[in-house]
Amino acid sequence: MPATTPPPDTLPPYGGLMAQTAVSPAPTSEKNASGTCGSRNPSPAIIDTLARPLHDLRISVTDRCNFRCPYCMPKTVFGRDYPFLARTELLSFEEIERVASAAVACGVRKLRITGGEPLLRKHLPRLIERLARLPVELTLTTNGVLLARNAQDLRNAGLNRVTVSLDALDDAIFRRMNDADARVTEVLAGIDAAAAAGLSPVKINCVAQRGVNDGEILPLAEHFRGTGHILRFIEYMDVGSSNGWRMDEVVTARDILERIGARHPLEAIEAAYPGEVAERWRYRDGSGEIGVIASVTQAFCRDCTRLRLSTDGTLYTCLFSSHGKDIRGLLRGGASDDELRSAIGAQWSARSDRYSELRQSGQPVIRKIEMSYIGG
């Protein structure tokens, strides 16, 4: 089936409630249209060609993962003989800290550690301790299997919060999706450990795929209602070039909200900050909130504020990028901090990415970098 996308949904009432009109929060920082980063931390955020400020830096610390989820790292591609990066190709913690510090001087206010699976990177709390010195929110995304044994160390090092991926509560479905024999109980133990360590609110992400785990939407919602955790459903995306994406496998945000709202009435709430990707909804009875990330049917390119640093030191301005800027070469070639800031500022100020909007318009798609390499 052709990978075509319907027009963006207009969200209806859920559970008999009208969706409230969310009021956009005021910008959290100044904007800098010059493309020149400051020397102080933090500095006004530079903006791109579409007036989008730089706010987030996502840092991939490894291209390896202990899962083989078909929508991200299918085993048919990432098998036993797959040529993962050599240790010398990875950025060191010192190099990552330098890039992050330069990005903060360009306006970044939030750092997210990703992978692959970031908890596979040895001595990760040492990196967290370095990055925690910067004036930013510091978060991490993980599949959760190794979280129980690492949560307290991460919190002690200065991590603020975690997001955990969990695509099903049914163990058979979950094991089929992770294709690595990982069990739901391991992930739930990680979530409990994160909450106990103070890495709250814990966010849980579920990629909903029709015919695969869409029957888990309501069980997941009911499991996490009233826990204080925030469950978010993500539309199945055409990330990378290996997952065989088809539009008919996408469970839309509209569908997800209708299913949950029919059982537990929902009402919309405003975004926590400008550029937040998840549309937020709360249970009318006060038992918490959920989110939907409608990255396919309701493209949010116009509000995207994220820059991504790959495992080997390439900066990408879009999750769906086909190429980026080599920062490792600058780092290992003796570049000064001013030169790093200038490189980041120049790349962001020239940015014009809007892949998801172009996908909706039916324009041809490009070959994209794999998400396990660039981070989610």
N, C-alpha and C positions, 0 to 999 in steps of 0.2 A: 504494500500500500504506500502511495506517495507520502512523504513527510510534510503534509500541509497542515496548517493550523487555522482553526476557526477564529472569527473576530473575538476580541477580548470580552470576557463575561462582564455583565453588570450584575453585581451580587444582589440576590433577592433577600427577602426576610427569611429567617431560619427559626423554626419552632414558633411561627406566628408572630415574630417580632420584626419590626422594621430595622434595617441596618442604619445605625446612627451616622451622621455626617461627622467624620473625624476632623478635628481642627489641627492643622499643621503646626507643629511646635516651632518656636523661633529658632533660627540657626544657632548652633552651639559655639561657633567660632567665627572670627573675621575671615574674609576671603581676600586672596592676593592674586590679582590678575596679571602681575608682571612676569610670572614664570620663574622668579628668582626666590629661592628659599632663604629664610633668615638664618642667622647664626645662633639664635637663642632657642631654647626648648621650654615650652612650645612656641611656635611662631604662627602667624596667620596662614591659613590653608591656601595653597595655590589652586587655581581652577583650570579646567581643561577647555577645549574649544566649544563645548556645549555648556559652559558655566557650572560644571559639577566640581565641587571642592574635594580635594584629597582628604580622607578621614580615616580609612582603615588600611592596614598592611597585614596581609595573610602570609605567614612564613612557613613553607614546607621544609621540614627538617629531615625527611627521609622519603625515598620513592618506594620503599618496601612496605608491605602490609601482610598481616597474618590472616586476612580474609581474602576471598576471591569472588566478591559480589559481581554478578553478571553485568550490572549496570555501570560498574566502575573499572574493575580489574578482572575480566573473565579469564578463567583458567586456560581456555583455549588459546589465549594470547600471552598471558602472564604465567607461563608454565615453569616447570623445574629448570629449564635451560634459558629462561629469559635473562638478557644481559642488563641487570640492574647496575646502577652507578657504583664505581669503585670509591673506596673511602676518601681517596685523595681528591675526588671530584666534588665531594660535598663541601659546602661552606663550613668552616670551623665556627665555634661559638663566638669567638672574638670577631670574626668577619660578620656574622649575623648581627651582633651587637652594634657594630659600626654602621651597617646599613639601616638598622632600626633607628638609631640615633639621628642619622641624616634624614630619614623619613619624618621623624617627629619635628625636625626643624623645617620641614616642608608642610606641616600642618596635621600630620597623623595624630589621632587621639586614641586609637584602639589597635592593639596587636592581637592576632589570633595565630596560635601555633597549630599547624596541620601536618599532613603527610601526603600519601601513605598513612601509616599508623604511627603518629608521633611518639608513642610510648615505646616503640622499638628502638628509638635513638638512645644510645647509651649516655648515662649521666645527664639526662634531660633537666633535672632540677637545677643543675649548675647554669644552664642557659636561662632558665626562668629567673634565677636570682639576679643575673646580669640585667635582664630586660625589665625586671621589677623596679629598677632604679629610675626608669624613665617615667615622665608624667603622663601615663596612659592607662587605659583599662587593658588588662592582660588576661586573655582567655585561651582555651585549648579545645579542639575537637578530637574525639576519640571514638573508636568502636566499643570501648568500655571493658574489653576482656581483661586487660592488664591494669585497670584503674583501681581496683580494690587494694592492690599492693603498693600503689604509687600515690594515691590521693593525698595522704597526709604530708608526704615529702613535698609534693607540688605546692600545697597550700603553705607549708612552712617556708618555701622558697619565694613566695610572693604571688603565686597565681591567684587571680580573682574568682574565676568561674570556669565551668566546663560545659561543653555540649556533647551529648552522647548519641551515637547513631543506634537505633533499634527499629528494625523493620517488621517485627512480628513478636507476639507473645507465645504463639504456638511454636513449640520447639522444633517440630518437624519442618514447618515452613521456614523458620529462622535458619535452621541448619542447611536447608536446601538453598536459601538465598546467600548465606555467607560462604557456602561451598568449602568450608574448612573445619567442619564438625564442632564449631563453637556453640555453646549452649546459652539459652536465654538466662539461666540462673547466674552465669558468670557476669553478664552485663548488668543484671539487676543488683548484684552484689556490689559492682562498681559504682552504680548510681547511689546506693545507700552509703557507701564509703565516702563518696564525694560530698554528699549532704552532711554527713557527720563531721567531715573535715572543715566545713564552712565554705565550700565551693558552690554557693547558692546565689540565685535560684539555678538549679540544674535544668538545662534545656535538653529535651530528647527530640531527635530528628528521625522521621520516618519517610522514606521514599516510597510513595504509593504507586504500584504498578498493576494495571488491570489484568486479572486472571492469574496473578501471582500472589499478592498479599493484600488485595483490596478488602478481603473479608476480615482483616485484622484492624481496620480503621476504628470501628466502634469498640472492640475489646481493649485496644490501647487507650482510647479516650477514657473509658470507664476505669481502667486500672490506675491511671494517673490523676483522675479527678480527686481533688481534695488533698493531694500530697504536697502542694506547694511547688511542684515541678511544672515546667511549661513544655507541653507536647506540641511539636510543630510538624505538619505534613508538607512534604515537598513534591511538587509535580515531577514525574519522571522526565529527565532532561536528556537531550542529545549531547552529552558531554563527551569529549574525546572523539575517537573514530573507531572504537572497538566494540561498542555495546549493542549494535544492531537496532538502534532506536526506531520506533514506529509510533506515529501519532495515536493510533487506535489502542495503544497500551497505556496512554496517559489517563490517570484519574484526575479530573480537573478539581480545582479549588471549590468551584460551585458544587460539584458532586459530593466532595468531602464534607463541606459545611451542611449540606442538606441531610446527609446521613446522620451526622452527629446531632444537628439541630432538631431533627424529628424526635429524638429521644430525650435530649437535654437542651432546652431552648438557649440560644446564644444571642449576644448583642455585640456590636462592633465597638472597639475602643481605639483611641488615637495611637499613632506611632510613638514609641519611646524617644526617638530622635530622628532627625532628617536623614533619609537614605536607608532606613531600616527595611530589610527585604521582606520580613514576615508581616502579613496583615494580621492584626491582633483581634481576637474575639474572646469574650469572657462568658462563663456560664451565668445565666440570669439568677440562679439560686446562690451565687457567691462562692461556688466551689472551685474557683480557679480560672485559668485562661488557657486557650490554645492559640496556635498560629497556623496560617497557611502561606506557603511560598509558591505563588502562581507564576513561576518563571517561564512557563510555556504559553499559557492562555492570557496572561496579563503582564506583559514584559515591563520591567521596571528599570530599563536602561537609563531613562532620563534622570533617575535619582541615584545611580550607582556611584559610590565613592570609594571603591576598593581597588587597591594595587596588590599584586601577588608576587612574592619572591619564591622562585623554584628552589629545589634542593641543591642544584648546582650553581645557583647564583645568577639566574636570569630573571629580570623583572618583566611581568606581563600586566597589561592594563585591562584585560578582560579574561574571564573564565574560559571563553571560547576563542582565545587568541591562537594564531598559527605561528607567531614569532614574537620575540621579546628583545630586551636589551641586556647585553652581557655586563653584569656588574662585577662578577668574580675577576674578570680580566683587569678591571680598574683596581680592585682591592689588591690583587697580587702583583700589579704593575707599579705599586707605590703611590697610588692616587691619594691626595690629601682629603680631609673631611670636606673642605670647600668644593673640591672637584666631585665628590660623591653627591653632595647636595645639588650641585649644578646639573649633574646627570639625571637625577631623579626629577628635578624641577622641569628640565627640558622635555623629558619623556611625558610627564603628566600634562604639561601645558599644550603639547601637540596632540593629545589623545582625542579621538573622535569615535571610539568603539560604540556600537549599538547593535550587536549581533542579534539579540532576541527580537528586536523590533524589525530588523531586516528579514528574519526568518518568518515572522508573521506576514510580511508583505509578499512572501513567495520568492524572494531573490535566492539565487543559488547559494548553497552552503559551502563552506571552506573546510579543508582538513584541519582539525583542531588538535592542540596539545592534549595529552591524556590528563585526566583530573588527578590521578595518583601521583603525577609528577609535579603538578602546579598547585595542588591543594584545592579543597572545595570552596 
